[in-house]
């Protein structure tokens, strides 16, 4: 066993270098594990949001049926929108949320180190909040209000459709 450079300098140098490489690889492995968890959390959140958007679209379509109570449909839509908001707010891992727009640009995760040159995996942050300027901003404007002509406003206030048609 080589404990110090005076025992066998060449073997000690190789062993020291290998210990350093092993420590580096362990750190890269930990970083990749965290990156995987962050991305998995974001992916799970976006899949849930996608399912909720499908349900919202179904509710908007059902509002075209005159036998449906528009207030009840709007209540169901509001509940689904609130669920989207909750998912966006809770889709974080170790304090990092890729869905809430709290950061712009990309998150970089250390993927490898070759010599002195690190390599990173870059993951884009998204803004899926239900507020102005976000990707889901229009969800805040979803309305299903019945009037005598069966007119519904869906999306931006200017997007009005009539006679059983809808836009989203």
Backbone as CSV, one residue per row, in Angstrom:
resi,resn,N_x,N_y,N_z,CA_x,CA_y,CA_z,C_x,C_y,C_z
1,UNK,0.854,-1.175,0.000,0.000,0.000,0.000,0.897,1.234,0.000
2,UNK,0.485,2.229,-0.799,1.257,3.463,-0.911,0.507,4.542,-0.148
3,UNK,1.095,5.041,0.922,0.453,6.045,1.765,0.896,7.453,1.437
4,UNK,2.094,7.584,0.909,2.616,8.918,0.612,3.573,8.825,-0.564
5,UNK,3.984,9.975,-1.042,4.899,10.027,-2.174,6.239,9.389,-1.861
6,UNK,6.644,9.377,-0.599,7.956,8.795,-0.277,7.955,7.275,-0.373
7,UNK,6.756,6.631,-0.311,6.688,5.171,-0.445,6.961,4.755,-1.892
8,UNK,6.292,5.387,-2.823,6.485,5.121,-4.251,5.856,6.297,-4.984
9,UNK,6.670,7.234,-5.402,6.193,8.498,-5.954,5.302,8.315,-7.173
10,UNK,5.677,7.455,-8.086,4.902,7.269,-9.319,3.529,6.667,-9.018
11,UNK,3.499,5.625,-8.202,2.232,4.985,-7.843,1.357,5.936,-7.041
12,UNK,1.962,6.677,-6.139,1.204,7.635,-5.337,0.570,8.708,-6.222
13,UNK,1.301,9.205,-7.230,0.781,10.226,-8.145,-0.406,9.685,-8.939
14,UNK,-0.288,8.455,-9.419,-1.393,7.835,-10.168,-2.603,7.648,-9.254
15,UNK,-2.377,7.169,-8.057,-3.479,6.943,-7.114,-4.172,8.256,-6.739
16,UNK,-3.385,9.287,-6.522,-3.958,10.597,-6.183,-4.799,11.126,-7.339
17,UNK,-4.304,10.994,-8.548,-5.045,11.432,-9.732,-6.348,10.650,-9.882
18,UNK,-6.264,9.345,-9.627,-7.462,8.509,-9.727,-8.491,8.877,-8.663
19,UNK,-8.041,9.175,-7.446,-8.971,9.596,-6.391,-9.675,10.901,-6.782
20,UNK,-8.918,11.801,-7.371,-9.503,13.069,-7.825,-10.528,12.814,-8.923
21,UNK,-10.192,11.956,-9.881,-11.136,11.626,-10.959,-12.396,10.977,-10.409
22,UNK,-12.235,10.079,-9.462,-13.393,9.401,-8.867,-14.296,10.406,-8.154
23,UNK,-13.705,11.323,-7.410,-14.498,12.352,-6.725,-15.240,13.224,-7.745
24,UNK,-14.580,13.557,-8.838,-15.212,14.353,-9.896,-16.367,13.587,-10.522
25,UNK,-16.158,12.318,-10.837,-17.217,11.510,-11.438,-18.406,11.343,-10.492
26,UNK,-18.143,11.208,-9.215,-19.234,11.115,-8.241,-20.051,12.401,-8.232
27,UNK,-19.364,13.551,-8.298,-20.079,14.826,-8.308,-20.889,14.991,-9.589
28,UNK,-20.317,14.617,-10.718,-21.045,14.678,-11.993,-22.267,13.766,-11.928
29,UNK,-22.109,12.581,-11.371,-23.226,11.657,-11.230,-24.335,12.250,-10.361
30,UNK,-23.943,12.886,-9.263,-24.936,13.529,-8.388,-25.639,14.663,-9.129
31,UNK,-24.881,15.468,-9.874,-25.479,16.566,-10.641,-26.465,16.038,-11.678
32,UNK,-26.096,14.964,-12.358,-26.999,14.380,-13.355,-28.251,13.808,-12.705
33,UNK,-28.114,13.249,-11.529,-29.275,12.732,-10.806,-30.231,13.867,-10.436
34,UNK,-29.673,14.976,-9.963,-30.503,16.142,-9.633,-31.166,16.689,-10.895
35,UNK,-30.403,16.792,-11.976,-30.965,17.285,-13.239,-32.107,16.400,-13.702
36,UNK,-31.922,15.096,-13.590,-32.966,14.157,-13.974,-34.230,14.359,-13.137
37,UNK,-34.058,14.567,-11.851,-35.210,14.772,-10.965,-35.915,16.091,-11.267
38,UNK,-35.151,17.139,-11.539,-35.739,18.443,-11.867,-36.555,18.330,-13.153
39,UNK,-35.972,17.715,-14.172,-36.658,17.571,-15.456,-37.866,16.645,-15.315
40,UNK,-37.741,15.579,-14.550,-38.882,14.670,-14.337,-40.035,15.379,-13.638
41,UNK,-39.708,16.209,-12.671,-40.741,16.971,-11.963,-41.444,17.925,-12.925
42,UNK,-40.661,18.619,-13.743,-41.248,19.549,-14.718,-42.087,18.797,-15.746
43,UNK,-41.581,17.664,-16.204,-42.323,16.870,-17.184,-43.651,16.390,-16.606
44,UNK,-43.616,15.915,-15.387,-44.843,15.462,-14.737,-45.852,16.606,-14.625
45,UNK,-45.349,17.783,-14.243,-46.224,18.951,-14.147,-46.830,19.320,-15.489
46,UNK,-46.017,19.294,-16.551,-46.553,19.666,-17.866,-47.541,18.626,-18.384
47,UNK,-47.313,17.356,-18.061,-48.275,16.326,-18.468,-49.615,16.531,-17.762
48,UNK,-49.565,16.857,-16.475,-50.803,17.124,-15.739,-51.508,18.359,-16.294
49,UNK,-50.729,19.387,-16.620,-51.311,20.611,-17.187,-51.947,20.312,-18.540
50,UNK,-51.283,19.499,-19.353,-51.838,19.114,-20.649,-53.185,18.419,-20.481
51,UNK,-53.271,17.518,-19.514,-54.545,16.835,-19.242,-55.619,17.840,-18.816
52,UNK,-55.237,18.802,-17.985,-56.201,19.815,-17.539,-56.649,20.704,-18.699
53,UNK,-55.740,21.028,-19.611,-56.110,21.837,-20.782,-57.110,21.086,-21.656
54,UNK,-56.947,19.775,-21.763,-57.919,18.962,-22.499,-59.282,19.031,-21.810
55,UNK,-59.286,18.948,-20.487,-60.548,19.040,-19.753,-61.183,20.425,-19.911
56,UNK,-60.359,21.466,-19.919,-60.883,22.823,-20.114,-61.521,22.928,-21.493
57,UNK,-60.833,22.412,-22.493,-61.388,22.455,-23.853,-62.714,21.694,-23.906
58,UNK,-62.792,20.557,-23.229,-64.037,19.787,-23.180,-65.145,20.603,-22.522
59,UNK,-64.813,21.292,-21.427,-65.813,22.130,-20.754,-66.283,23.263,-21.662
60,UNK,-65.354,23.886,-22.389,-65.726,24.968,-23.307,-66.653,24.424,-24.389
61,UNK,-66.346,23.247,-24.892,-67.197,22.628,-25.902,-68.573,22.302,-25.322
62,UNK,-68.600,21.806,-24.104,-69.889,21.466,-23.495,-70.737,22.709,-23.243
63,UNK,-70.106,23.863,-23.112,-70.853,25.106,-22.904,-71.698,25.455,-24.116
64,UNK,-71.373,24.866,-25.267,-72.150,25.121,-26.476,-73.529,24.447,-26.414
65,UNK,-73.669,23.458,-25.545,-74.942,22.766,-25.364,-75.854,23.663,-24.537
66,UNK,-76.968,24.087,-25.107,-77.848,25.030,-24.425,-78.505,24.450,-23.183
67,UNK,-78.461,23.123,-23.029,-79.043,22.534,-21.828,-78.090,22.634,-20.639
68,UNK,-76.855,23.021,-20.876,-75.866,23.168,-19.800,-76.021,24.533,-19.141
69,UNK,-75.807,24.570,-17.860,-75.836,25.823,-17.110,-74.475,26.504,-17.287
70,UNK,-74.434,27.660,-17.957,-73.152,28.342,-18.205,-72.389,28.664,-16.918
71,UNK,-73.099,28.983,-15.863,-72.426,29.299,-14.598,-71.711,28.061,-14.046
72,UNK,-72.366,26.918,-14.196,-71.761,25.673,-13.728,-70.528,25.327,-14.566
73,UNK,-70.634,25.523,-15.880,-69.498,25.254,-16.766,-68.349,26.188,-16.426
74,UNK,-68.635,27.460,-16.239,-67.599,28.428,-15.900,-66.962,28.085,-14.556
75,UNK,-67.751,27.622,-13.617,-67.220,27.201,-12.319,-66.255,26.034,-12.469
76,UNK,-66.622,25.074,-13.338,-65.749,23.927,-13.583,-64.449,24.379,-14.258
77,UNK,-64.560,25.322,-15.206,-63.368,25.849,-15.883,-62.481,26.577,-14.884
78,UNK,-63.081,27.395,-14.040,-62.287,28.124,-13.030,-61.540,27.159,-12.116
79,UNK,-62.193,26.066,-11.736,-61.541,25.071,-10.877,-60.362,24.425,-11.598
80,UNK,-60.541,24.113,-12.869,-59.449,23.520,-13.650,-58.284,24.499,-13.801
81,UNK,-58.589,25.769,-14.033,-57.540,26.799,-14.147,-56.788,26.916,-12.817
82,UNK,-57.507,26.858,-11.707,-56.844,26.900,-10.393,-55.927,25.692,-10.192
83,UNK,-56.337,24.541,-10.701,-55.487,23.361,-10.613,-54.202,23.561,-11.421
84,UNK,-54.326,24.186,-12.596,-53.140,24.498,-13.404,-52.199,25.395,-12.607
85,UNK,-52.754,26.424,-11.984,-51.936,27.344,-11.179,-51.214,26.594,-10.055
86,UNK,-51.938,25.704,-9.374,-51.335,24.932,-8.277,-50.216,24.021,-8.765
87,UNK,-50.419,23.395,-9.910,-49.393,22.502,-10.455,-48.141,23.294,-10.821
88,UNK,-48.325,24.428,-11.466,-47.172,25.262,-11.835,-46.403,25.670,-10.582
89,UNK,-47.112,26.072,-9.549,-46.462,26.510,-8.318,-45.763,25.406,-7.550
90,UNK,-46.238,24.184,-7.712,-45.666,23.092,-6.915,-44.711,22.190,-7.698
91,UNK,-44.441,22.510,-8.931,-43.566,21.669,-9.748,-42.096,22.043,-9.578
92,UNK,-41.618,21.936,-8.351,-40.214,22.266,-8.116,-39.511,21.102,-7.430
93,UNK,-38.223,21.039,-7.656,-37.383,20.036,-7.015,-36.162,20.757,-6.487
94,UNK,-35.909,20.609,-5.189,-34.799,21.300,-4.521,-34.827,22.802,-4.794
95,UNK,-36.031,23.357,-4.803,-36.197,24.791,-4.985,-36.113,25.272,-6.419
96,UNK,-35.938,24.396,-7.366,-35.827,24.775,-8.770,-37.110,24.416,-9.491
97,UNK,-37.784,25.433,-10.030,-39.033,25.247,-10.742,-38.835,25.711,-12.178
98,UNK,-38.933,24.780,-13.121,-38.744,25.110,-14.532,-40.015,25.624,-15.190
99,UNK,-41.136,25.648,-14.459,-42.422,25.993,-15.058,-42.984,27.340,-14.616
100,UNK,-42.455,27.935,-13.569,-43.114,29.105,-12.994,-42.585,30.449,-13.489
101,UNK,-41.677,30.446,-14.432,-41.186,31.700,-14.990,-40.349,32.518,-14.036
102,UNK,-39.932,31.938,-12.916,-39.161,32.707,-11.942,-37.755,33.012,-12.444
103,UNK,-37.305,32.259,-13.420,-35.997,32.510,-14.028,-36.162,32.547,-15.534
104,UNK,-35.349,33.344,-16.174,-35.347,33.367,-17.631,-34.113,32.629,-18.126
105,UNK,-34.147,32.248,-19.365,-33.006,31.544,-19.930,-33.032,30.071,-19.606
106,UNK,-31.849,29.495,-19.490,-31.723,28.056,-19.292,-31.081,27.731,-17.957
107,UNK,-31.376,26.538,-17.480,-30.677,25.982,-16.324,-29.603,25.064,-16.880
108,UNK,-28.392,25.211,-16.388,-27.286,24.378,-16.844,-26.881,23.416,-15.744
109,UNK,-26.765,22.145,-16.125,-26.366,21.095,-15.190,-25.068,20.476,-15.685
110,UNK,-24.093,20.359,-14.793,-22.812,19.764,-15.138,-23.022,18.316,-15.568
111,UNK,-22.562,17.992,-16.788,-22.761,16.655,-17.329,-21.472,15.846,-17.399
112,UNK,-20.347,16.517,-17.597,-19.071,15.809,-17.645,-17.928,16.802,-17.500
113,UNK,-16.777,16.260,-17.163,-15.565,17.061,-17.069,-14.465,16.286,-17.781
114,UNK,-13.935,16.884,-18.813,-12.825,16.288,-19.535,-11.645,17.232,-19.401
115,UNK,-10.651,16.798,-18.694,-9.527,17.690,-18.412,-10.023,18.827,-17.538
116,UNK,-9.853,20.020,-17.994,-10.349,21.194,-17.270,-11.591,21.782,-17.920
117,UNK,-12.149,21.104,-18.919,-13.288,21.638,-19.664,-14.582,20.949,-19.240
118,UNK,-15.426,21.654,-18.501,-16.713,21.051,-18.136,-17.693,21.093,-19.311
119,UNK,-18.627,20.179,-19.309,-19.677,20.121,-20.314,-21.015,20.149,-19.578
120,UNK,-21.972,20.893,-20.112,-23.245,21.093,-19.422,-24.426,20.625,-20.260
121,UNK,-25.459,20.221,-19.580,-26.764,19.986,-20.192,-27.584,21.232,-19.889
122,UNK,-28.197,21.784,-20.910,-28.972,23.012,-20.752,-30.459,22.705,-20.902
123,UNK,-31.252,23.148,-19.936,-32.696,22.929,-19.942,-33.381,24.292,-19.870
124,UNK,-34.311,24.537,-20.777,-34.980,25.828,-20.852,-36.038,25.975,-19.762
125,UNK,-36.067,27.139,-19.135,-37.139,27.489,-18.206,-38.353,27.918,-19.024
126,UNK,-39.538,27.636,-18.512,-40.782,28.028,-19.172,-41.633,28.813,-18.184
127,UNK,-42.503,29.634,-18.719,-43.440,30.375,-17.880,-44.843,29.888,-18.180
128,UNK,-45.343,28.977,-17.351,-46.678,28.411,-17.540,-47.669,28.957,-16.522
129,UNK,-47.326,30.089,-15.910,-48.288,30.694,-14.987,-49.484,31.220,-15.777
130,UNK,-50.589,31.374,-15.099,-51.790,31.907,-15.723,-51.815,33.399,-15.409
131,UNK,-51.014,34.140,-16.166,-50.953,35.587,-16.006,-50.387,36.199,-17.273
132,UNK,-50.551,37.492,-17.410,-50.101,38.188,-18.613,-48.624,37.923,-18.879
133,UNK,-48.308,37.690,-20.136,-46.934,37.478,-20.541,-46.467,36.034,-20.480
134,UNK,-47.271,35.140,-19.940,-46.866,33.731,-19.842,-47.444,32.949,-21.020
135,UNK,-47.000,31.715,-21.162,-47.494,30.866,-22.242,-48.979,30.524,-22.077
136,UNK,-49.458,30.508,-20.847,-50.864,30.175,-20.586,-51.678,31.401,-20.179
137,UNK,-51.265,32.574,-20.606,-51.940,33.812,-20.214,-53.424,33.798,-20.579
138,UNK,-53.764,33.216,-21.706,-55.153,33.230,-22.164,-56.096,32.425,-21.270
139,UNK,-55.559,31.521,-20.471,-56.434,30.776,-19.560,-57.124,31.708,-18.567
140,UNK,-56.483,32.814,-18.253,-57.085,33.774,-17.344,-58.274,34.487,-17.949
141,UNK,-58.426,34.365,-19.285,-59.516,35.054,-19.986,-60.611,34.117,-20.473
142,UNK,-60.526,32.840,-20.143,-61.538,31.904,-20.625,-62.865,32.254,-19.962
143,UNK,-63.841,32.524,-20.786,-65.179,32.871,-20.306,-66.187,32.015,-21.056
144,UNK,-67.222,31.646,-20.402,-68.318,30.936,-21.057,-69.600,31.568,-20.559
145,UNK,-69.992,32.651,-21.176,-71.166,33.393,-20.724,-72.261,33.308,-21.778
146,UNK,-73.358,32.714,-21.422,-74.464,32.570,-22.369,-75.273,33.861,-22.411
147,UNK,-75.646,34.250,-23.602,-76.561,35.373,-23.807,-77.663,34.888,-24.729
148,UNK,-78.595,35.723,-25.004,-79.757,35.306,-25.782,-79.379,34.676,-27.125
149,UNK,-78.310,35.135,-27.747,-77.929,34.600,-29.055,-76.975,33.406,-28.943
150,UNK,-76.841,32.845,-27.775,-75.921,31.741,-27.519,-74.507,32.135,-27.930
151,UNK,-74.066,33.264,-27.454,-72.735,33.772,-27.771,-71.804,33.503,-26.603
152,UNK,-70.632,33.039,-26.890,-69.660,32.733,-25.860,-68.365,33.466,-26.156
153,UNK,-67.754,34.008,-25.127,-66.447,34.624,-25.270,-65.433,33.655,-24.696
154,UNK,-64.515,33.248,-25.540,-63.525,32.263,-25.128,-62.164,32.789,-25.539
155,UNK,-61.240,32.823,-24.595,-59.918,33.369,-24.887,-59.925,34.852,-24.638
156,UNK,-59.268,35.585,-25.496,-59.217,37.032,-25.342,-60.619,37.604,-25.515
157,UNK,-60.940,38.718,-24.858,-62.283,39.291,-24.950,-62.740,39.553,-26.379
158,UNK,-61.825,39.739,-27.321,-62.213,40.008,-28.698,-62.532,38.742,-29.490
159,UNK,-62.225,37.580,-28.939,-62.459,36.320,-29.655,-63.847,35.806,-29.325
160,UNK,-64.840,36.255,-30.072,-66.228,35.880,-29.821,-66.709,34.986,-30.949
161,UNK,-67.390,33.930,-30.598,-67.949,33.025,-31.601,-69.422,32.845,-31.302
162,UNK,-70.166,32.462,-32.312,-71.604,32.278,-32.120,-72.045,30.976,-32.749
163,UNK,-73.280,30.643,-32.498,-73.958,29.506,-33.112,-73.201,28.198,-32.980
164,UNK,-72.789,27.880,-31.787,-72.229,26.575,-31.513,-70.769,26.407,-31.887
165,UNK,-70.116,27.442,-32.371,-68.695,27.326,-32.681,-67.887,27.826,-31.487
166,UNK,-66.644,27.453,-31.422,-65.803,27.936,-30.343,-64.374,28.069,-30.837
167,UNK,-63.634,28.860,-30.117,-62.192,28.935,-30.374,-61.495,28.905,-29.048
168,UNK,-60.259,28.482,-29.060,-59.508,28.352,-27.803,-58.073,28.681,-28.073
